[in-house]
Amino acid sequence: MRAGHRVSHSGGMQPQLIQFLAALANRRSRARFAEIVRGGHDGVAQDERQDRLLTAAGVLKADPHGRVTVDDDALHTLLSEARAALPEKPSGKLEQLPRQHRHRHELLRELGADLLGPDEEVSEAEFNARLGTRVDDVPGVRRALVDEGVVDRKRDGSGYWRVP
């Protein structure tokens, strides 16, 4: 396989990705890859023996003057294919609250509106049950809803309602 050759989608990207990872796992090949990266757009002189694993992975491109560079498009394609092969996260439950306050508050307000009607008061057990269908960390998100002023509660925690 010559430099710049890409494995077709019909053959799948997984073998190509494995070849690339195998090349990076090889100390000499990894050093060669670093040398080629440092060569930038001008590239480095092609060395068929040293470039064998990287060429097989399809991540190098050769110019007519016998120089090789990293094929950025091939790397991006590998990354896209690897991401596409990941299983999708199950939808529904929130795993983590956003760190940025604006996004966090907006999400908590939406969650509060989804869980409680405008004038509805529910017991802690009922509120926890509803919250448990939407989030993984029930106590943490319940606390955040109260701390952010989206939901209020009785002093003893026996009742919860949405703040208008």
Secondary structure, DSSP 8 states (H G I E B T S, - for coil): --TT----GGG-SHHHHHHHHHHHHSHHHHHHHHHHHHTGGG-EE--HHHHHHHHHTT-EEE-TTSEEEE-HHHHHHHHHHHHHHS----SSSB-S--SSHHHHHHHHHHHHHHHS-TT-EEEHHHHHHHHHTTBS-HHHHHHHHHHTTSEEE-TTS-EEEE--
